[in-house]
Every structure is written in C-alpha cells, then in structure tokens.
Amino acid sequence: MSLVRKMLALAVMVSFAGCGAPDAPPSSAQAEAAAAERPGVVPSDGTLDMTTWSVAAVDPESGDVGVAVASCVETYGDAVAALVPGKGAAATQAGFDVRNRDRVFEAIQEGLTAEEVIAQVTDPEWDDELDRRQYGVVTMHDDEHGQYVRVAGYTTPVRQGDVAQEDGSTRYAGVMADATRGVSSQGNTLEDEQVVRKPLDAYRWDDPAGFNSLPDRLIRALEAGAIAGGDARCNEGSIRQTTSMAAILVARGGDEPYATAEIGMTDAGTPDAPWLNLSIWVDRMEENPLLELRRQYDEWRREVGELPNI
C-alpha cells in the first residue's frame, strides 16, 4: 500500500472515531447498484456550485490527457473535465455552467493555447458571472521548435487566496501549475492552500516503485488533496470526510475528444466512456469516496498492466 493511500485511510479512520465503525466498503457491483438508485442533484439548467479541487494534466509524448476531481457535492462530477487527446485538458469548476465547459472544450479542439482559452471564457462580454468561475487549462502544441505545453488558470478575484468567512474561518481558492510537467492544480472552498499545493507536489513526485504513468500521477494527486483537508464543506466537527464525490477520467492520444453531455452524470461503464473513467459519489458525512475510487483504480490498474511512465 502506498504511503499516500495509508495516510488517506488513516485520516478517514480518525474521522469516524467515536462514531462507530463504518461498514465494509461495497464491492464494485454494489457501488454501481447504489449509484443507480441515487441519481444525485442534477440541475435542469446545466449549472451547479461545483466547489472543487481538481488536477488536469497531459503527456506531450503520447498525447494522453486526464482530469481527476473531487468535491463535496452529492452527484457525479465528471462534467468538470474536458479532454482533447493530443491537444489538452481542462477543469471548469466553482460556479459551474456546462456552457462554459463546452466553450473551453471547443477552444482546446480549435488548437488555442491555454492562455487564449482563458481569455475567451473570462471575457466579460461573453460571461457576466465571472465572480463565480474557476478554470485550470493545460494545452499541448507543436511548431518548428518542437513540442511545448502551456498552462493557464483563472480564479474569481472575490475568492482568490484565503477569504474570511462569517464564522471566522477562512476558505482558500487558487490555481497552481507547472508547464514543464504538463499539470495544473486548482480548487476553491478549501481548508487551505495545501489542498492545491499538495496535489501538484504529489503529481510531480516520482514513485520509486515505478508507478508514474499519467493515471497513476492523477489519482495520487487527488488523494493528496484529501489528506491536506479537501473541501471544507465535507468536514464537520470530528468528521473529516474531505469530499463526497471523486472521479478520474483519462483519454489516450488517439482517442476522440471527450466531455459529458450533461452535468451530474457519468459515462463510466458505458461505451461512451473515455479509456479510464471511474466515478463515485456518496452522501455527505459518509465514508470518503476516494477509498472506493482507489479500490476500483487498483483493480483497473492490475487489469490494464504495464503503462508508460511520464
């Protein structure tokens, strides 16, 4: 068991101290059946307060792209991701509007740089609710000088950094990225800046055991955010659930572009899903869904076999 996974399991065990032992984690079949019975909160207008932490990343060599996301919302969060193999990946969050995600998705397909994508979606003439938005974008390009990666993000200034709350606490929002590693980490309504910083560090860390593929880096980055405290809304009293939703989506270099058709849905387990698509949600104050996500990921990892490290 990796150090990150051990720490995550310990954090969840502590959160339930004094509350009775939690039931054993469900099997994949049980989890899928439970999810089918709980459609979640699915707004009809394509919007949702997706206060979130996420990691978007690319591999310029293979063209693989991926997003991992977690949030204290009681529905699937796959819609945050926009995956365009060979061109880029992005996360659209905070005051989520599927139309904004779709514009990001289209802009990456057009070959725009990350900075140009952000410029489009933060144009006040196009979006008059910029005080609710957050984006993290990573794009890949090729010219006469060779391959290169661009990163750019946006956090509404009214929520940027540590913002004091009415109860005297603070909540953090921000974006941190590393173009040399093709990764952007972003989040809002978080316990502190470490929920953005630690995923970035975990993504860049090289596992001496050799599990350093794009999917490996994404899932350990997501776990690092939970260990750092995660989404403040899922922490109450002695319970530190950190998130009620977790998902990882990866598309390979030769795959078609991918984004969900609607918010609050997942294509996991269907022919429409990208190469890797695992998605879990539970009720607030239940067991951290990252534990089940990791179990499913490890099962997938054993089945898929050797993957190229990046």
C-alpha positions as CSV (number, residue, x, y, z in Angstrom):
1,M,0.0,0.0,0.0
2,S,1.4,3.4,-1.0
3,L,2.2,6.0,1.7
4,V,-0.4,8.3,0.3
5,R,-3.1,5.6,0.5
6,K,-2.1,4.7,4.0
7,M,-2.4,8.3,5.1
8,L,-5.8,8.7,3.4
9,A,-7.1,5.6,5.1
10,L,-5.8,6.7,8.5
11,A,-7.4,10.2,8.0
12,V,-10.8,8.6,7.3
13,M,-10.5,6.2,10.2
14,V,-9.8,9.1,12.5
15,S,-12.8,11.0,11.2
16,F,-15.1,8.2,12.3
17,A,-13.6,7.8,15.8
18,G,-16.3,7.8,18.3
19,C,-19.0,7.4,15.7
20,G,-18.9,3.6,15.5
21,A,-17.0,1.5,12.9
22,P,-18.1,2.1,9.3
23,D,-19.5,-0.7,7.2
24,A,-17.1,-2.6,4.9
25,P,-16.6,-0.8,1.6
26,P,-19.0,-2.1,-1.1
27,S,-17.9,-4.2,-4.0
28,S,-17.9,-2.7,-7.5
29,A,-21.3,-4.3,-8.3
30,Q,-22.7,-3.0,-5.0
31,A,-21.3,0.5,-5.6
32,E,-22.8,0.6,-9.2
33,A,-26.2,-0.6,-8.0
34,A,-26.2,2.0,-5.2
35,A,-25.3,4.8,-7.6
36,A,-28.1,3.8,-10.0
37,E,-30.5,4.2,-7.2
38,R,-29.2,7.7,-6.3
39,P,-29.4,10.0,-9.3
40,G,-27.9,12.9,-7.3
41,V,-28.6,16.6,-7.6
42,V,-28.9,17.3,-11.3
43,P,-30.0,20.9,-12.0
44,S,-32.1,21.2,-15.2
45,D,-30.3,24.4,-16.3
46,G,-26.8,22.9,-16.5
47,T,-25.4,24.8,-13.6
48,L,-24.1,23.7,-10.2
49,D,-21.9,25.2,-7.4
50,M,-19.1,22.8,-8.1
51,T,-16.8,23.9,-5.3
52,T,-14.0,21.5,-6.0
53,W,-10.3,20.6,-6.1
54,S,-9.0,19.0,-9.3
55,V,-5.9,18.2,-11.4
56,A,-5.7,18.5,-15.1
57,A,-2.7,17.0,-16.9
58,V,-1.3,16.0,-20.3
59,D,1.5,13.8,-21.7
60,P,3.0,15.5,-24.8
61,E,4.8,12.4,-25.8
62,S,1.7,10.2,-26.1
63,G,-1.0,12.8,-26.4
64,D,-2.8,11.3,-23.4
65,V,-4.9,13.7,-21.3
66,G,-6.7,13.4,-18.0
67,V,-8.5,15.1,-15.1
68,A,-9.1,14.0,-11.6
69,V,-11.7,15.8,-9.5
70,A,-13.2,15.7,-6.0
71,S,-15.9,17.9,-4.4
72,C,-18.4,18.0,-1.6
73,V,-21.4,17.7,-3.9
74,E,-23.9,14.8,-3.9
75,T,-23.8,14.0,-7.6
76,Y,-21.3,12.9,-10.2
77,G,-18.6,15.4,-11.1
78,D,-17.4,14.1,-14.4
79,A,-18.7,17.2,-16.2
80,V,-15.8,19.2,-14.8
81,A,-13.4,17.6,-17.3
82,A,-12.8,18.5,-20.9
83,L,-10.4,16.0,-22.6
84,V,-9.0,16.6,-26.1
85,P,-6.3,14.0,-26.8
86,G,-3.2,15.4,-28.4
87,K,-4.3,19.0,-27.6
88,G,-5.1,19.5,-23.9
89,A,-7.2,19.0,-20.8
90,A,-9.2,21.4,-18.6
91,A,-11.2,21.6,-15.5
92,T,-14.2,24.0,-15.2
93,Q,-15.5,24.5,-11.7
94,A,-16.8,26.7,-8.9
95,G,-20.0,28.3,-10.3
96,F,-20.2,25.5,-12.9
97,D,-22.1,26.1,-16.1
98,V,-22.0,23.4,-18.8
99,R,-22.0,26.1,-21.5
100,N,-18.7,27.4,-20.1
101,R,-17.2,23.9,-20.0
102,D,-18.3,23.4,-23.6
103,R,-16.7,26.6,-24.7
104,V,-13.4,25.5,-23.1
105,F,-13.8,22.1,-24.7
106,E,-14.3,23.7,-28.2
107,A,-11.4,26.2,-27.7
108,I,-9.0,23.4,-27.0
109,Q,-10.2,21.5,-30.0
110,E,-9.5,24.6,-32.1
111,G,-5.9,24.5,-31.0
112,L,-5.9,27.6,-28.8
113,T,-3.2,28.0,-26.2
114,A,-4.2,27.7,-22.5
115,E,-3.9,31.5,-22.2
116,E,-6.1,32.0,-25.2
117,V,-8.7,29.7,-23.8
118,I,-8.8,31.5,-20.5
119,A,-9.0,34.9,-22.3
120,Q,-12.1,33.7,-24.2
121,V,-14.1,32.4,-21.2
122,T,-13.2,35.3,-19.0
123,D,-14.3,37.9,-21.4
124,P,-16.9,39.9,-19.5
125,E,-18.8,40.4,-22.8
126,W,-19.2,36.6,-23.0
127,D,-19.8,35.8,-19.3
128,D,-21.3,38.3,-16.9
129,E,-20.8,36.0,-13.9
130,L,-17.1,35.8,-13.7
131,D,-17.2,36.3,-9.9
132,R,-18.3,32.7,-9.7
133,R,-15.8,31.0,-12.0
134,Q,-12.6,28.9,-11.8
135,Y,-10.7,27.2,-14.6
136,G,-7.5,25.2,-15.0
137,V,-6.3,24.6,-18.5
138,V,-3.3,22.7,-20.0
139,T,-2.6,22.6,-23.7
140,M,-0.1,20.9,-26.0
141,H,1.4,22.4,-29.1
142,D,4.0,21.6,-31.8
143,D,5.9,24.1,-34.0
144,E,9.3,24.4,-35.8
145,H,11.0,24.5,-32.4
146,G,9.3,21.2,-31.2
147,Q,6.7,20.3,-28.6
148,Y,5.7,22.6,-25.8
149,V,3.0,22.9,-23.1
150,R,1.1,25.9,-22.0
151,V,-0.8,26.3,-18.7
152,A,-3.2,28.9,-17.5
153,G,-5.9,29.3,-14.9
154,Y,-8.5,31.7,-13.5
155,T,-10.0,32.1,-10.1
156,T,-12.5,34.9,-9.5
157,P,-10.7,37.7,-7.6
158,V,-13.5,37.7,-5.0
159,R,-12.5,34.2,-3.9
160,Q,-8.8,34.2,-4.7
161,G,-6.5,33.2,-1.8
162,D,-7.6,33.0,1.8
163,V,-11.0,34.6,2.2
164,A,-12.5,35.2,5.7
165,Q,-15.9,33.6,6.3
166,E,-18.7,34.9,8.6
167,D,-17.9,32.2,11.2
168,G,-14.3,33.5,11.5
169,S,-12.8,30.6,9.5
170,T,-11.1,31.1,6.1
171,R,-11.5,29.3,2.8
172,Y,-8.9,29.0,0.1
173,A,-9.2,29.2,-3.7
174,G,-6.4,29.3,-6.3
175,V,-4.6,27.7,-9.2
176,M,-1.0,26.3,-9.2
177,A,0.6,24.9,-12.3
178,D,3.8,23.6,-13.8
179,A,4.1,23.7,-17.6
180,T,7.3,21.7,-17.5
181,R,5.3,18.8,-16.1
182,G,2.1,19.5,-18.1
183,V,-0.1,19.8,-15.0
184,S,-2.5,22.3,-13.4
185,S,-3.9,22.0,-9.8
186,Q,-6.9,24.2,-8.8
187,G,-9.5,24.4,-6.1
188,N,-11.9,26.5,-4.1
189,T,-13.8,26.4,-0.8
190,L,-10.8,24.5,0.6
191,E,-9.4,24.1,4.0
192,D,-6.2,25.9,2.9
193,E,-3.7,26.4,0.1
194,Q,-2.2,22.9,0.7
195,V,-5.2,21.3,-0.9
196,V,-4.0,22.8,-4.2
197,R,-0.2,22.7,-3.5
198,K,0.0,19.1,-2.2
199,P,-1.7,17.6,-5.3
200,L,0.7,19.5,-7.5
201,D,3.6,18.1,-5.5
202,A,2.2,14.6,-5.5
203,Y,1.7,14.7,-9.3
204,R,5.3,15.7,-9.8
205,W,6.7,13.2,-7.3
206,D,8.4,10.1,-8.8
207,D,7.2,6.9,-7.2
208,P,10.4,4.8,-6.7
209,A,8.2,1.7,-7.2
210,G,7.7,2.8,-10.8
211,F,4.0,3.7,-10.9
212,N,4.4,7.0,-12.7
213,S,2.0,6.9,-15.6
214,L,-0.4,9.7,-16.2
215,P,-3.3,7.9,-14.4
216,D,-1.0,6.9,-11.5
217,R,0.0,10.5,-11.0
218,L,-3.5,11.8,-11.2
219,I,-5.0,9.5,-8.6
220,R,-2.2,10.1,-6.1
221,A,-2.6,13.9,-6.6
222,L,-6.3,13.7,-5.9
223,E,-5.6,11.7,-2.7
224,A,-3.0,14.2,-1.6
225,G,-5.7,16.9,-1.7
226,A,-7.9,14.9,0.6
227,I,-5.0,14.3,3.1
228,A,-4.4,18.1,3.1
229,G,-8.1,18.7,4.2
230,G,-10.1,18.8,1.0
231,D,-13.4,20.6,0.6
232,A,-14.2,22.4,3.8
233,R,-17.9,21.7,3.5
234,C,-17.4,18.0,4.0
235,N,-15.6,18.5,7.3
236,E,-17.8,18.9,10.4
237,G,-16.7,18.5,14.0
238,S,-14.5,15.4,14.3
239,I,-15.5,14.1,10.9
240,R,-13.1,14.9,8.0
241,Q,-14.8,13.3,5.0
242,T,-13.0,15.9,2.8
243,T,-15.2,15.0,-0.3
244,S,-18.4,13.3,-1.2
245,M,-17.5,12.8,-4.9
246,A,-14.4,11.6,-6.7
247,A,-13.6,10.9,-10.3
248,I,-10.7,10.2,-12.6
249,L,-11.0,10.4,-16.4
250,V,-8.2,9.8,-18.9
251,A,-8.2,9.6,-22.7
252,R,-5.4,8.2,-24.8
253,G,-3.6,10.1,-27.6
254,G,-5.5,8.5,-30.4
255,D,-9.0,8.7,-28.8
256,E,-11.8,11.1,-29.7
257,P,-12.3,14.3,-27.6
258,Y,-14.5,13.7,-24.6
259,A,-16.8,15.6,-22.3
260,T,-20.1,14.5,-20.7
261,A,-23.3,15.5,-22.4
262,E,-24.7,16.9,-19.2
263,I,-23.8,17.9,-15.6
264,G,-24.5,15.3,-12.8
265,M,-23.9,12.3,-15.0
266,T,-21.2,9.7,-15.6
267,D,-20.4,7.6,-18.7
268,A,-18.4,5.2,-16.5
269,G,-19.1,1.6,-17.5
270,T,-20.7,2.5,-20.9
271,P,-19.4,2.6,-24.5
272,D,-19.3,6.4,-24.3
273,A,-16.7,6.5,-21.5
274,P,-13.1,7.5,-22.2
275,W,-10.3,5.0,-21.8
276,L,-10.3,5.4,-18.0
277,N,-13.5,6.6,-16.3
278,L,-14.1,5.9,-12.6
279,S,-16.6,8.0,-10.7
280,I,-18.0,7.7,-7.2
281,W,-20.3,9.7,-5.1
282,V,-21.8,9.2,-1.6
283,D,-23.9,11.2,0.8
284,R,-22.2,13.8,2.9
285,M,-20.6,12.6,6.2
286,E,-20.4,9.0,4.9
287,E,-17.1,7.3,4.0
288,N,-14.6,9.2,1.8
289,P,-15.4,8.1,-1.8
290,L,-11.7,8.2,-2.6
291,L,-11.3,4.9,-0.8
292,E,-13.7,3.2,-3.2
293,L,-12.2,5.1,-6.1
294,R,-8.7,3.8,-5.2
295,R,-10.0,0.2,-4.8
296,Q,-11.5,0.4,-8.3
297,Y,-8.5,2.1,-9.7
298,D,-6.1,-0.6,-8.3
299,E,-8.4,-3.3,-9.9
300,W,-8.3,-1.4,-13.2
301,R,-4.5,-1.0,-12.9
302,R,-4.0,-4.7,-12.4
303,E,-6.1,-5.5,-15.5
304,V,-4.5,-2.9,-17.8
305,G,-1.0,-4.0,-17.0
306,E,2.2,-2.0,-17.7
307,L,1.8,1.6,-18.6
308,P,4.4,4.1,-19.9
309,N,5.8,6.4,-17.2
310,I,5.9,10.1,-17.8
